[in-house]
Amino acid sequence: MNEQATYFWTKEINGKTRVGLTKAGQDELGSIKFAHLPKVGDAVKAGATLISVEAEKAVSDIDSPVSGTVAAVNPQLDNDFEALNSASEDDAWLVDIQTA
């Protein structure tokens, strides 16, 4: 299995799959300075790049754990990526994906 799978957590919220950054992913990447996220309406495919990040320890493309259409992007990430460095995984969510 792709070792990047440990970068994300997923959970069902209102019939969509919320994708967030795990503590292990945060530790591996270091403090995230910038992230290029998909936009609402973008199609994403499991195993294809979901986000590109510039972080303290690495510049990485991170693959999506699920396929579908982006239904929401964390509004906290509009101008500030600090939420991705949060100790609370609930704050470190990236996108909601409609999988069906």
N, CA, C and O atoms as a GROMACS GRO file, in nm:
protein
  400
    1MET      N    1   0.085  -0.120   0.000
    1MET     CA    2   0.000   0.000   0.000
    1MET      C    3   0.088   0.125   0.000
    1MET      O    4   0.200   0.124   0.052
    2ASN      N    5   0.038   0.230  -0.057
    2ASN     CA    6   0.109   0.357  -0.064
    2ASN      C    7   0.136   0.409   0.076
    2ASN      O    8   0.044   0.420   0.157
    3GLU      N    9   0.263   0.441   0.107
    3GLU     CA   10   0.295   0.490   0.241
    3GLU      C   11   0.231   0.625   0.269
    3GLU      O   12   0.219   0.664   0.385
    4GLN      N   13   0.190   0.698   0.165
    4GLN     CA   14   0.122   0.825   0.186
    4GLN      C   15  -0.016   0.806   0.248
    4GLN      O   16  -0.077   0.903   0.294
    5ALA      N   17  -0.066   0.682   0.250
    5ALA     CA   18  -0.197   0.657   0.310
    5ALA      C   19  -0.199   0.702   0.456
    5ALA      O   20  -0.305   0.735   0.509
    6THR      N   21  -0.084   0.702   0.522
    6THR     CA   22  -0.079   0.744   0.662
    6THR      C   23  -0.090   0.896   0.674
    6THR      O   24  -0.104   0.947   0.786
    7TYR      N   25  -0.084   0.969   0.564
    7TYR     CA   26  -0.095   1.115   0.568
    7TYR      C   27  -0.238   1.162   0.591
    7TYR      O   28  -0.260   1.272   0.641
    8PHE      N   29  -0.335   1.078   0.555
    8PHE     CA   30  -0.475   1.120   0.558
    8PHE      C   31  -0.559   1.038   0.652
    8PHE      O   32  -0.535   0.920   0.673
    9TRP      N   33  -0.659   1.104   0.709
    9TRP     CA   34  -0.770   1.034   0.773
    9TRP      C   35  -0.892   1.065   0.688
    9TRP      O   36  -0.898   1.167   0.620
   10THR      N   37  -0.989   0.976   0.694
   10THR     CA   38  -1.115   1.000   0.624
   10THR      C   39  -1.229   0.968   0.720
   10THR      O   40  -1.219   0.879   0.804
   11LYS      N   41  -1.337   1.044   0.706
   11LYS     CA   42  -1.458   1.011   0.781
   11LYS      C   43  -1.579   1.061   0.706
   11LYS      O   44  -1.574   1.161   0.634
   12GLU      N   45  -1.689   0.988   0.723
   12GLU     CA   46  -1.813   1.023   0.656
   12GLU      C   47  -1.880   1.139   0.729
   12GLU      O   48  -1.899   1.134   0.851
   13ILE      N   49  -1.914   1.244   0.656
   13ILE     CA   50  -1.987   1.358   0.710
   13ILE      C   51  -2.094   1.397   0.610
   13ILE      O   52  -2.064   1.437   0.498
   14ASN      N   53  -2.218   1.385   0.651
   14ASN     CA   54  -2.332   1.422   0.565
   14ASN      C   55  -2.326   1.357   0.428
   14ASN      O   56  -2.353   1.422   0.327
   15GLY      N   57  -2.291   1.229   0.423
   15GLY     CA   58  -2.289   1.156   0.297
   15GLY      C   59  -2.167   1.181   0.210
   15GLY      O   60  -2.159   1.130   0.098
   16LYS      N   61  -2.073   1.260   0.260
   16LYS     CA   62  -1.950   1.288   0.186
   16LYS      C   63  -1.832   1.235   0.267
   16LYS      O   64  -1.844   1.210   0.387
   17THR      N   65  -1.719   1.219   0.201
   17THR     CA   66  -1.598   1.174   0.269
   17THR      C   67  -1.510   1.294   0.297
   17THR      O   68  -1.462   1.358   0.204
   18ARG      N   69  -1.489   1.323   0.423
   18ARG     CA   70  -1.399   1.432   0.462
   18ARG      C   71  -1.258   1.374   0.469
   18ARG      O   72  -1.236   1.268   0.527
   19VAL      N   73  -1.163   1.445   0.408
   19VAL     CA   74  -1.024   1.402   0.405
   19VAL      C   75  -0.942   1.505   0.483
   19VAL      O   76  -0.951   1.625   0.458
   20GLY      N   77  -0.862   1.457   0.576
   20GLY     CA   78  -0.779   1.546   0.656
   20GLY      C   79  -0.638   1.493   0.672
   20GLY      O   80  -0.609   1.378   0.638
   21LEU      N   81  -0.553   1.577   0.722
   21LEU     CA   82  -0.412   1.544   0.742
   21LEU      C   83  -0.393   1.485   0.881
   21LEU      O   84  -0.433   1.546   0.981
   22THR      N   85  -0.332   1.368   0.888
   22THR     CA   86  -0.308   1.302   1.018
   22THR      C   87  -0.190   1.365   1.090
   22THR      O   88  -0.110   1.437   1.031
   23LYS      N   89  -0.180   1.336   1.218
   23LYS     CA   90  -0.064   1.380   1.297
   23LYS      C   91   0.064   1.320   1.239
   23LYS      O   92   0.167   1.387   1.233
   24ALA      N   93   0.057   1.194   1.196
   24ALA     CA   94   0.174   1.130   1.134
   24ALA      C   95   0.216   1.203   1.007
   24ALA      O   96   0.335   1.221   0.982
   25GLY      N   97   0.118   1.246   0.928
   25GLY     CA   98   0.147   1.323   0.808
   25GLY      C   99   0.210   1.457   0.842
   25GLY      O  100   0.304   1.501   0.776
   26GLN      N  101   0.156   1.523   0.946
   26GLN     CA  102   0.213   1.650   0.990
   26GLN      C  103   0.358   1.632   1.035
   26GLN      O  104   0.444   1.713   1.002
   27ASP      N  105   0.384   1.525   1.110
   27ASP     CA  106   0.518   1.499   1.160
   27ASP      C  107   0.616   1.471   1.046
   27ASP      O  108   0.730   1.517   1.047
   28GLU      N  109   0.569   1.396   0.947
   28GLU     CA  110   0.652   1.360   0.831
   28GLU      C  111   0.688   1.482   0.747
   28GLU      O  112   0.802   1.495   0.700
   29LEU      N  113   0.590   1.572   0.728
   29LEU     CA  114   0.610   1.689   0.643
   29LEU      C  115   0.675   1.806   0.715
   29LEU      O  116   0.747   1.884   0.654
   30GLY      N  117   0.649   1.818   0.844
   30GLY     CA  118   0.690   1.937   0.917
   30GLY      C  119   0.587   2.046   0.896
   30GLY      O  120   0.482   2.023   0.837
   31SER      N  121   0.616   2.164   0.944
   31SER     CA  122   0.523   2.277   0.936
   31SER      C  123   0.492   2.310   0.790
   31SER      O  124   0.582   2.336   0.710
   32ILE      N  125   0.363   2.311   0.757
   32ILE     CA  126   0.321   2.339   0.619
   32ILE      C  127   0.314   2.489   0.597
   32ILE      O  128   0.248   2.562   0.671
   33LYS      N  129   0.383   2.533   0.494
   33LYS     CA  130   0.390   2.676   0.459
   33LYS      C  131   0.291   2.712   0.348
   33LYS      O  132   0.239   2.824   0.345
   34PHE      N  133   0.265   2.617   0.258
   34PHE     CA  134   0.178   2.642   0.143
   34PHE      C  135   0.119   2.510   0.097
   34PHE      O  136   0.185   2.407   0.102
   35ALA      N  137  -0.006   2.513   0.052
   35ALA     CA  138  -0.069   2.395  -0.006
   35ALA      C  139  -0.152   2.437  -0.127
   35ALA      O  140  -0.226   2.536  -0.122
   36HIS      N  141  -0.139   2.362  -0.234
   36HIS     CA  142  -0.223   2.383  -0.352
   36HIS      C  143  -0.334   2.280  -0.343
   36HIS      O  144  -0.311   2.160  -0.355
   37LEU      N  145  -0.457   2.329  -0.322
   37LEU     CA  146  -0.572   2.242  -0.302
   37LEU      C  147  -0.661   2.241  -0.425
   37LEU      O  148  -0.660   2.336  -0.503
   38PRO      N  149  -0.739   2.133  -0.442
   38PRO     CA  150  -0.836   2.134  -0.552
   38PRO      C  151  -0.948   2.234  -0.521
   38PRO      O  152  -0.961   2.281  -0.408
   39LYS      N  153  -1.027   2.265  -0.622
   39LYS     CA  154  -1.141   2.356  -0.606
   39LYS      C  155  -1.271   2.276  -0.603
   39LYS      O  156  -1.277   2.163  -0.651
   40VAL      N  157  -1.375   2.337  -0.545
   40VAL     CA  158  -1.507   2.273  -0.546
   40VAL      C  159  -1.546   2.244  -0.691
   40VAL      O  160  -1.535   2.330  -0.778
   41GLY      N  161  -1.592   2.121  -0.712
   41GLY     CA  162  -1.630   2.079  -0.847
   41GLY      C  163  -1.522   2.000  -0.920
   41GLY      O  164  -1.551   1.934  -1.019
   42ASP      N  165  -1.398   2.007  -0.870
   42ASP     CA  166  -1.289   1.930  -0.932
   42ASP      C  167  -1.310   1.781  -0.911
   42ASP      O  168  -1.350   1.738  -0.803
   43ALA      N  169  -1.282   1.703  -1.013
   43ALA     CA  170  -1.283   1.558  -0.999
   43ALA      C  171  -1.148   1.513  -0.943
   43ALA      O  172  -1.043   1.562  -0.985
   44VAL      N  173  -1.152   1.421  -0.849
   44VAL     CA  174  -1.029   1.364  -0.795
   44VAL      C  175  -1.036   1.212  -0.808
   44VAL      O  176  -1.143   1.153  -0.807
   45LYS      N  177  -0.920   1.152  -0.820
   45LYS     CA  178  -0.913   1.008  -0.839
   45LYS      C  179  -0.819   0.949  -0.735
   45LYS      O  180  -0.710   1.001  -0.712
   46ALA      N  181  -0.863   0.840  -0.673
   46ALA     CA  182  -0.778   0.771  -0.576
   46ALA      C  183  -0.645   0.736  -0.643
   46ALA      O  184  -0.642   0.681  -0.753
   47GLY      N  185  -0.536   0.769  -0.575
   47GLY     CA  186  -0.404   0.741  -0.627
   47GLY      C  187  -0.344   0.852  -0.711
   47GLY      O  188  -0.226   0.848  -0.745
   48ALA      N  189  -0.427   0.954  -0.746
   48ALA     CA  190  -0.378   1.070  -0.820
   48ALA      C  191  -0.358   1.185  -0.721
   48ALA      O  192  -0.414   1.182  -0.612
   49THR      N  193  -0.281   1.285  -0.758
   49THR     CA  194  -0.249   1.395  -0.668
   49THR      C  195  -0.375   1.468  -0.621
   49THR      O  196  -0.456   1.511  -0.703
   50LEU      N  197  -0.390   1.480  -0.489
   50LEU     CA  198  -0.498   1.558  -0.430
   50LEU      C  199  -0.448   1.696  -0.391
   50LEU      O  200  -0.512   1.796  -0.422
   51ILE      N  201  -0.333   1.701  -0.324
   51ILE     CA  202  -0.275   1.830  -0.285
   51ILE      C  203  -0.125   1.828  -0.309
   51ILE      O  204  -0.061   1.723  -0.311
   52SER      N  205  -0.071   1.946  -0.328
   52SER     CA  206   0.073   1.967  -0.333
   52SER      C  207   0.106   2.058  -0.216
   52SER      O  208   0.042   2.161  -0.196
   53VAL      N  209   0.205   2.021  -0.138
   53VAL     CA  210   0.240   2.100  -0.021
   53VAL      C  211   0.387   2.140  -0.022
   53VAL      O  212   0.473   2.066  -0.069
   54GLU      N  213   0.411   2.259   0.032
   54GLU     CA  214   0.547   2.302   0.062
   54GLU      C  215   0.554   2.308   0.214
   54GLU      O  216   0.481   2.383   0.278
   55ALA      N  217   0.642   2.227   0.269
   55ALA     CA  218   0.652   2.216   0.414
   55ALA      C  219   0.796   2.226   0.457
   55ALA      O  220   0.888   2.226   0.375
   56GLU      N  221   0.814   2.233   0.586
   56GLU     CA  222   0.945   2.247   0.648
   56GLU      C  223   1.043   2.137   0.605
   56GLU      O  224   1.160   2.165   0.580
   57LYS      N  225   0.994   2.013   0.596
   57LYS     CA  226   1.082   1.899   0.569
   57LYS      C  227   1.073   1.847   0.426
   57LYS      O  228   1.159   1.770   0.383
   58ALA      N  229   0.969   1.888   0.351
   58ALA     CA  230   0.951   1.829   0.218
   58ALA      C  231   0.860   1.915   0.132
   58ALA      O  232   0.775   1.990   0.182
   59VAL      N  233   0.879   1.901   0.002
   59VAL     CA  234   0.782   1.952  -0.096
   59VAL      C  235   0.726   1.826  -0.160
   59VAL      O  236   0.799   1.747  -0.218
   60SER      N  237   0.594   1.807  -0.148
   60SER     CA  238   0.535   1.679  -0.187
   60SER      C  239   0.403   1.695  -0.258
   60SER      O  240   0.326   1.788  -0.230
   61ASP      N  241   0.377   1.603  -0.351
   61ASP     CA  242   0.244   1.582  -0.404
   61ASP      C  243   0.188   1.464  -0.326
   61ASP      O  244   0.252   1.360  -0.314
   62ILE      N  245   0.068   1.481  -0.272
   62ILE     CA  246   0.008   1.376  -0.190
   62ILE      C  247  -0.117   1.326  -0.260
   62ILE      O  248  -0.204   1.405  -0.299
   63ASP      N  249  -0.126   1.195  -0.275
   63ASP     CA  250  -0.232   1.133  -0.353
   63ASP      C  251  -0.361   1.119  -0.273
   63ASP      O  252  -0.359   1.102  -0.151
   64SER      N  253  -0.472   1.126  -0.344
   64SER     CA  254  -0.605   1.115  -0.283
   64SER      C  255  -0.632   0.972  -0.239
   64SER      O  256  -0.597   0.877  -0.308
   65PRO      N  257  -0.695   0.957  -0.122
   65PRO     CA  258  -0.732   0.823  -0.077
   65PRO      C  259  -0.863   0.774  -0.139
   65PRO      O  260  -0.895   0.655  -0.130
   66VAL      N  261  -0.941   0.863  -0.200
   66VAL     CA  262  -1.071   0.828  -0.258
   66VAL      C  263  -1.092   0.900  -0.391
   66VAL      O  264  -1.026   0.999  -0.421
   67SER      N  265  -1.186   0.847  -0.469
   67SER     CA  266  -1.226   0.911  -0.595
   67SER      C  267  -1.361   0.979  -0.577
   67SER      O  268  -1.444   0.934  -0.498
   68GLY      N  269  -1.382   1.088  -0.651
   68GLY     CA  270  -1.510   1.157  -0.647
   68GLY      C  271  -1.496   1.301  -0.692
   68GLY      O  272  -1.404   1.335  -0.766
   69THR      N  273  -1.589   1.384  -0.647
   69THR     CA  274  -1.591   1.526  -0.682
   69THR      C  275  -1.578   1.608  -0.555
   69THR      O  276  -1.645   1.580  -0.455
   70VAL      N  277  -1.492   1.709  -0.558
   70VAL     CA  278  -1.473   1.794  -0.441
   70VAL      C  279  -1.601   1.873  -0.416
   70VAL      O  280  -1.648   1.948  -0.501
   71ALA      N  281  -1.658   1.854  -0.296
   71ALA     CA  282  -1.783   1.921  -0.258
   71ALA      C  283  -1.757   2.043  -0.170
   71ALA      O  284  -1.837   2.136  -0.168
   72ALA      N  285  -1.644   2.043  -0.097
   72ALA     CA  286  -1.610   2.156  -0.010
   72ALA      C  287  -1.461   2.155   0.015
   72ALA      O  288  -1.396   2.050   0.016
   73VAL      N  289  -1.407   2.275   0.036
   73VAL     CA  290  -1.267   2.292   0.075
   73VAL      C  291  -1.267   2.366   0.208
   73VAL      O  292  -1.344   2.460   0.226
   74ASN      N  293  -1.183   2.325   0.300
   74ASN     CA  294  -1.176   2.388   0.432
   74ASN      C  295  -1.155   2.539   0.414
   74ASN      O  296  -1.051   2.580   0.364
   75PRO      N  297  -1.254   2.622   0.456
   75PRO     CA  298  -1.241   2.766   0.435
   75PRO      C  299  -1.126   2.829   0.516
   75PRO      O  300  -1.080   2.938   0.482
   76GLN      N  301  -1.080   2.761   0.621
   76GLN     CA  302  -0.967   2.812   0.698
   76GLN      C  303  -0.839   2.816   0.615
   76GLN      O  304  -0.742   2.883   0.651
   77LEU      N  305  -0.839   2.742   0.502
   77LEU     CA  306  -0.718   2.731   0.420
   77LEU      C  307  -0.715   2.833   0.306
   77LEU      O  308  -0.625   2.828   0.222
   78ASP      N  309  -0.812   2.924   0.302
   78ASP     CA  310  -0.816   3.023   0.193
   78ASP      C  311  -0.688   3.105   0.185
   78ASP      O  312  -0.633   3.122   0.076
   79ASN      N  313  -0.642   3.155   0.298
   79ASN     CA  314  -0.524   3.242   0.298
   79ASN      C  315  -0.418   3.202   0.400
   79ASN      O  316  -0.312   3.263   0.407
   80ASP      N  317  -0.448   3.099   0.478
   80ASP     CA  318  -0.359   3.062   0.588
   80ASP      C  319  -0.361   2.911   0.603
   80ASP      O  320  -0.468   2.850   0.614
   81PHE      N  321  -0.245   2.851   0.602
   81PHE     CA  322  -0.237   2.705   0.608
   81PHE      C  323  -0.207   2.653   0.749
   81PHE      O  324  -0.178   2.535   0.768
   82GLU      N  325  -0.215   2.742   0.847
   82GLU     CA  326  -0.184   2.704   0.985
   82GLU      C  327  -0.275   2.591   1.037
   82GLU      O  328  -0.232   2.511   1.119
   83ALA      N  329  -0.399   2.585   0.989
   83ALA     CA  330  -0.490   2.478   1.032
   83ALA      C  331  -0.433   2.340   1.002
   83ALA      O  332  -0.461   2.244   1.073
   84LEU      N  333  -0.352   2.330   0.896
   84LEU     CA  334  -0.292   2.201   0.862
   84LEU      C  335  -0.183   2.160   0.960
   84LEU      O  336  -0.139   2.045   0.960
   85ASN      N  337  -0.139   2.254   1.042
   85ASN     CA  338  -0.038   2.225   1.144
   85ASN      C  339  -0.102   2.207   1.282
   85ASN      O  340  -0.031   2.193   1.382
   86SER      N  341  -0.235   2.208   1.287
   86SER     CA  342  -0.308   2.202   1.414
   86SER      C  343  -0.293   2.065   1.479
   86SER      O  344  -0.287   1.963   1.412
   87ALA      N  345  -0.287   2.065   1.612
   87ALA     CA  346  -0.284   1.940   1.688
   87ALA      C  347  -0.418   1.868   1.679
   87ALA      O  348  -0.424   1.747   1.700
   88SER      N  349  -0.524   1.941   1.647
   88SER     CA  350  -0.656   1.880   1.633
   88SER      C  351  -0.679   1.836   1.489
   88SER      O  352  -0.683   1.919   1.398
   89GLU      N  353  -0.693   1.706   1.468
   89GLU     CA  354  -0.716   1.657   1.333
   89GLU      C  355  -0.845   1.715   1.275
   89GLU      O  356  -0.855   1.732   1.153
   90ASP      N  357  -0.943   1.747   1.360
   90ASP     CA  358  -1.067   1.804   1.310
   90ASP      C  359  -1.046   1.940   1.244
   90ASP      O  360  -1.121   1.977   1.154
   91ASP      N  361  -0.944   2.014   1.287
   91ASP     CA  362  -0.911   2.141   1.223
   91ASP      C  363  -0.829   2.120   1.096
   91ASP      O  364  -0.832   2.204   1.006
   92ALA      N  365  -0.756   2.010   1.089
   92ALA     CA  366  -0.662   1.985   0.979
   92ALA      C  367  -0.729   1.911   0.863
   92ALA      O  368  -0.666   1.828   0.797
   93TRP      N  369  -0.856   1.942   0.840
   93TRP     CA  370  -0.922   1.879   0.724
   93TRP      C  371  -0.898   1.960   0.598
   93TRP      O  372  -0.879   2.082   0.603
   94LEU      N  373  -0.898   1.890   0.487
   94LEU     CA  374  -0.867   1.951   0.358
   94LEU      C  375  -0.991   1.973   0.274
   94LEU      O  376  -1.026   2.086   0.241
   95VAL      N  377  -1.056   1.864   0.240
   95VAL     CA  378  -1.170   1.868   0.149
   95VAL      C  379  -1.276   1.766   0.188
   95VAL      O  380  -1.249   1.668   0.257
   96ASP      N  381  -1.399   1.794   0.142
   96ASP     CA  382  -1.506   1.695   0.146
   96ASP      C  383  -1.525   1.647   0.002
   96ASP      O  384  -1.534   1.728  -0.090
   97ILE      N  385  -1.532   1.516  -0.016
   97ILE     CA  386  -1.544   1.459  -0.150
   97ILE      C  387  -1.673   1.379  -0.159
   97ILE      O  388  -1.700   1.292  -0.076
   98GLN      N  389  -1.752   1.411  -0.262
   98GLN     CA  390  -1.873   1.334  -0.291
   98GLN      C  391  -1.828   1.212  -0.369
   98GLN      O  392  -1.780   1.225  -0.482
   99THR      N  393  -1.842   1.095  -0.309
   99THR     CA  394  -1.788   0.975  -0.370
   99THR      C  395  -1.889   0.895  -0.452
   99THR      O  396  -1.850   0.806  -0.528
  100ALA      N  397  -2.016   0.927  -0.437
  100ALA     CA  398  -2.117   0.849  -0.511
  100ALA      C  399  -2.176   0.932  -0.625
  100ALA      O  400  -2.263   0.883  -0.698
   0.00000   0.00000   0.00000
